[in-house]
């Protein structure tokens, strides 16, 4: 190295002088924004190195934050999500149990109210096929179920038993094709036959155009089919219009409106009565009886002669009694007036007069 410097000594000194001169010029010359050229060169040369150092530092800090400090937070977040999922499942289960308890309570109340002997059953399945209108219940011949028994819920009829097995029974719903039941309207006592058509609505046949049926009128079982006891709710008339062969009445079965989970099977049917329609509200004006006379409850206001004629007499008699109960005599006692807001009490008994014979 020394040999090289000795050989090119003059050239080396020249290069050092040139570099020194350039540095002096860069120190004196100013670039844009009043910045020295030397500073601009230095910043430009150092910027890539500083950028690389900052990238390394940011990556190391992010790694430390994401994978070390937040490791426990991620585990807690995952545990909280699992807990929320379990609580949602428990909430749905409790909600289902509550709905089942309410339905069971409604069935129990209906069983106590109906004169027929019924047996509670649970729907355990449906028959195969699209839009099936047949369900299976968990009561069979071992429980005394027979073919042709009526199936209902407190809201209305559901269907009838069409097949019986030892531990289960097959029930045809009221909306199934081939189902029929005798019905009677609540208001006008019009009889007809409810028929299932495979849809959610059922027509009521054999009603003449001259008979009167109103939309919104309730229909009940008539007992003519010998399957359903008389007086069970069937449904509400949705549409009523005249047709060629008779009046066209479309009815929505009320027992199948919200689905079927628990049902009652009529083991021994007893005919009841079709309830009377509710009375419409009266437009007559209700007049209250005259108010009782003023005074305390149970108090009879009478004047000195035993006759109360006007309200002024009653008010004067009441004030007199108030004054007597507080020891005040109107017109004779110029002292403090009585308190009219105090309740009326009995006047104090007068003091006994002394006997002149005992005190001479």
C-alpha positions in Angstrom: 0.0 0.0 0.0 2.8 2.4 0.9 4.6 1.5 -2.4 1.4 2.3 -4.3 1.1 5.7 -2.5 4.8 6.5 -3.1 4.5 5.6 -6.8 1.3 7.8 -7.3 2.0 10.4 -4.7 1.5 13.3 -7.0 -1.8 11.9 -8.4 -3.0 11.1 -4.9 -2.3 14.6 -3.7 -4.1 16.0 -6.7 -7.2 13.8 -6.1 -7.3 14.9 -2.5 -7.1 18.5 -3.5 -9.9 18.1 -6.1 -12.1 16.3 -3.6 -11.4 19.0 -1.0 -12.2 21.7 -3.4 -15.5 20.0 -4.4 -16.4 19.7 -0.7 -15.7 23.4 -0.2 -17.8 24.3 -3.2 -20.6 22.1 -2.0 -20.5 23.8 1.3 -20.7 27.2 -0.2 -23.2 26.5 -3.0 -26.9 26.4 -1.9 -29.6 24.4 -3.8 -33.3 24.9 -3.8 -35.1 25.9 -0.6 -31.9 27.5 0.6 -30.3 24.1 1.5 -26.6 23.6 1.1 -25.5 21.3 -1.6 -23.3 19.3 0.7 -26.3 18.6 3.0 -28.4 17.5 0.1 -25.8 15.0 -0.9 -25.4 13.7 2.6 -29.2 13.3 3.0 -29.6 11.6 -0.3 -26.8 9.2 0.5 -28.1 8.4 4.0 -31.8 8.1 3.1 -31.7 4.4 1.7 -29.8 3.2 4.7 -32.2 4.9 7.2 -35.2 3.5 5.3 -33.7 0.0 5.6 -33.0 0.4 9.3 -36.6 1.6 9.9 -38.1 -1.3 8.0 -36.1 -3.8 10.1 -37.1 -2.0 13.3 -40.8 -1.9 12.3 -40.8 -5.5 11.4 -39.2 -6.5 14.6 -41.6 -4.3 16.6 -44.7 -5.7 14.8 -43.5 -9.3 15.4 -43.0 -8.6 19.0 -46.4 -7.0 19.3 -48.4 -9.5 17.2 -46.8 -12.7 18.3 -45.7 -12.1 21.9 -47.8 -9.3 23.5 -51.1 -10.2 21.7 -50.8 -13.9 22.0 -52.8 -14.1 25.2 -55.4 -11.6 23.8 -56.0 -13.9 20.8 -56.5 -16.8 23.0 -58.9 -14.9 25.2 -60.8 -13.7 22.1 -61.1 -17.3 20.9 -62.3 -18.5 24.3 -64.9 -15.7 24.4 -66.2 -16.6 20.9 -66.6 -20.2 22.0 -68.4 -19.1 25.2 -70.8 -16.9 23.2 -71.6 -19.8 20.9 -72.3 -22.0 23.8 -74.5 -19.4 25.4 -76.5 -18.9 22.2 -77.1 -22.6 22.0 -78.2 -22.7 25.6 -80.5 -19.7 25.0 -82.2 -21.4 22.0 -82.6 -24.6 24.0 -84.2 -22.7 26.9 -86.4 -20.8 24.6 -87.6 -24.1 23.0 -88.2 -25.6 26.4 -90.2 -22.6 27.5 -92.4 -22.8 24.4 -92.9 -26.5 24.9 -93.9 -25.8 28.6 -96.3 -23.2 27.5 -97.9 -25.5 24.9 -98.0 -28.3 27.5 -99.8 -25.9 29.9 -102.3 -24.9 27.3 -103.0 -28.5 26.5 -103.5 -29.3 30.2 -105.9 -26.4 30.6 -107.9 -27.5 27.5 -108.0 -31.1 28.8 -109.4 -29.9 32.1 -112.0 -27.7 30.3 -113.2 -30.1 27.6 -115.8 -32.8 28.6 -114.2 -35.4 26.3 -111.5 -37.8 27.4 -108.3 -37.0 25.6 -104.7 -38.3 25.5 -101.7 -36.1 24.9 -99.3 -37.1 22.2 -96.2 -35.7 20.5 -95.5 -35.5 16.8 -92.4 -37.6 16.1 -92.2 -37.5 12.3 -93.8 -36.9 8.9 -94.4 -39.2 6.0 -92.1 -39.1 3.0 -93.0 -37.0 0.0 -93.1 -33.4 -1.0 -95.8 -31.3 0.9 -96.7 -34.2 3.0 -100.0 -33.8 5.0 -99.6 -36.9 7.2 -97.7 -37.0 10.6 -96.8 -39.7 13.1 -97.4 -39.4 16.8 -95.9 -41.4 19.7 -99.2 -43.0 20.8 -100.4 -46.4 19.4 -102.7 -49.3 20.1 -100.9 -50.0 23.4 -102.2 -46.7 24.6 -105.8 -47.3 23.5 -105.6 -45.4 20.3 -108.0 -46.6 17.5 -108.4 -45.8 13.9 -110.8 -42.9 13.2 -110.1 -41.0 16.5 -110.1 -37.2 16.3 -106.9 -35.2 16.9 -106.9 -31.6 18.0 -105.2 -28.8 19.8 -106.7 -26.0 21.9 -106.8 -23.7 18.8 -108.8 -26.1 16.7 -109.0 -29.5 15.1 -105.8 -31.0 13.5 -106.9 -34.2 11.8 -107.9 -37.8 12.5 -106.1 -41.1 13.0 -105.9 -43.2 9.8 -103.5 -45.9 10.8 -102.5 -47.4 14.2 -99.4 -49.2 15.2 -98.4 -50.7 18.6 -96.3 -47.7 19.6 -97.3 -45.0 17.0 -100.2 -43.7 15.0 -100.5 -42.0 11.6 -102.6 -38.9 11.5 -104.1 -37.3 8.4 -104.1 -33.5 8.8 -107.2 -31.5 8.0 -105.6 -30.0 4.9 -104.9 -33.4 3.3 -106.8 -34.5 0.3 -109.6 -36.9 1.3 -110.2 -35.3 4.7 -113.7 -34.3 5.5 -115.5 -33.0 8.7 -118.9 -31.7 9.4 -118.9 -28.0 10.4 -121.4 -25.4 11.5 -121.1 -21.6 11.5 -121.2 -19.8 14.8 -123.4 -16.9 14.0 -125.9 -18.1 11.5 -125.8 -21.9 12.3 -125.2 -22.8 8.7 -124.0 -26.4 8.2 -121.5 -27.6 5.7 -118.6 -30.1 5.1 -115.0 -29.1 5.4 -112.8 -30.8 2.8 -109.0 -30.9 2.6 -107.4 -29.9 -0.8 -103.7 -30.3 0.0 -103.1 -26.6 0.6 -103.2 -24.4 3.7 -106.9 -23.3 3.0 -109.9 -25.6 2.9 -113.3 -25.1 1.2 -116.6 -25.7 2.9 -119.0 -27.4 0.6 -122.8 -28.0 0.6 -123.8 -24.5 1.6 -126.6 -22.9 -0.5 -126.4 -19.5 -2.0 -129.5 -18.5 -0.1 -127.8 -19.2 3.3 -126.0 -16.4 5.0 -122.3 -16.7 5.9 -120.1 -13.7 6.7 -116.4 -13.3 6.1 -114.6 -13.6 9.4 -117.2 -15.9 10.9 -116.0 -18.8 13.0 -116.9 -22.4 12.1 -117.1 -25.2 14.7 -117.5 -29.0 14.4 -121.2 -30.1 14.1 -120.7 -33.7 15.2 -122.4 -35.0 12.0 -119.4 -36.9 10.9 -119.3 -39.0 14.1 -115.5 -38.3 14.4 -115.2 -34.9 15.9 -117.4 -34.0 18.9 -119.7 -31.1 18.5 -118.4 -27.6 19.5 -114.7 -27.8 18.6 -113.2 -24.7 16.8 -112.4 -25.4 13.2 -111.3 -22.1 11.6 -112.2 -18.7 10.3 -113.9 -18.0 7.0 -111.5 -16.1 4.8 -113.6 -15.5 1.7 -117.3 -16.0 1.0 -118.9 -15.6 -2.4 -121.7 -17.1 -4.4 -121.0 -19.9 -7.0 -122.9 -22.1 -9.4 -123.4 -25.1 -7.2 -123.6 -23.2 -4.0 -121.8 -20.7 -1.8 -118.0 -20.8 -2.0 -116.6 -20.5 1.5 -112.8 -20.8 2.0 -111.7 -21.5 5.5 -108.3 -21.4 7.2 -108.0 -24.2 9.8 -107.0 -22.6 13.1 -105.4 -25.8 14.6 -102.7 -25.9 11.9 -101.9 -22.2 11.8 -98.6 -22.3 13.8 -97.5 -25.9 13.2 -98.1 -29.0 15.2 -95.8 -30.3 17.9 -98.0 -31.6 20.7 -101.6 -32.8 20.1 -104.6 -34.3 21.9 -106.2 -37.5 20.8 -109.9 -37.8 21.6 -110.3 -41.3 23.2 -113.9 -40.8 24.4 -115.7 -37.9 22.7 -118.5 -36.0 24.4 -120.5 -33.5 22.3 -120.5 -29.9 23.5 -122.3 -26.7 22.5 -121.3 -24.2 19.9 -120.6 -21.0 21.7 -122.7 -17.9 21.0 -121.0 -15.2 19.0 -119.8 -12.2 21.0 -122.3 -9.4 21.4 -121.4 -6.2 19.6 -120.7 -3.2 21.7 -123.8 -1.1 22.5 -124.1 2.5 21.3 -126.3 3.5 24.1 -125.1 6.1 26.6 -124.4 4.9 30.0 -125.7 7.1 32.8 -124.3 6.8 36.3 -126.6 6.8 39.3 -127.0 10.1 41.2 -124.2 10.8 43.7 -124.7 10.1 47.4 -125.2 13.0 49.8 -122.1 14.9 51.0 -120.6 13.7 54.2 -118.4 11.1 55.6 -119.0 7.4 54.6 -121.8 6.0 56.6 -122.9 9.5 57.9 -126.4 10.7 57.8 -126.8 14.5 57.7 -130.0 15.8 59.2 -130.9 19.3 60.5 -132.4 20.1 63.8 -135.9 19.2 62.7 -134.7 16.0 61.0 -135.1 17.2 57.4 -132.4 17.9 54.9 -133.8 19.8 51.9 -131.1 21.4 49.9 -127.3 21.3 49.4 -127.0 24.5 51.4 -128.7 22.8 54.4 -126.3 19.8 54.1 -123.3 22.1 54.0 -124.5 24.2 57.0 -125.2 21.0 59.0 -121.7 19.7 58.2 -120.1 23.0 59.3 -122.1 22.9 62.5 -120.9 19.4 63.3 -117.3 20.3 62.6 -117.6 23.3 64.9 -119.2 21.1 67.7 -116.5 18.5 67.3 -113.8 21.2 67.7 -115.5 23.1 70.5 -116.5 26.1 68.4 -119.9 27.7 68.4 -120.6 29.8 65.3 -121.7 33.4 66.1 -120.9 33.1 69.8 -117.2 32.2 70.0 -115.1 35.0 68.5 -111.9 33.0 68.8 -110.1 31.0 66.2 -112.4 29.4 63.5 -112.5 25.6 63.2 -110.3 23.6 60.8 -112.7 22.5 58.0 -110.1 20.1 56.5 -110.1 17.9 59.6 -112.3 14.8 59.4 -115.6 14.9 61.2 -115.5 13.4 64.7 -118.0 13.1 67.4 -118.4 16.1 69.7 -117.0 15.7 73.2 -119.7 15.0 75.8 -120.6 18.0 78.0 -119.1 18.1 81.5 -121.6 17.1 84.2 -123.1 19.8 86.3 -122.2 19.8 90.0 -125.0 18.8 92.4 -125.9 21.6 94.8 -126.8 19.1 97.5 -123.3 17.6 97.5 -121.6 21.0 97.6 -123.4 23.4 99.9 
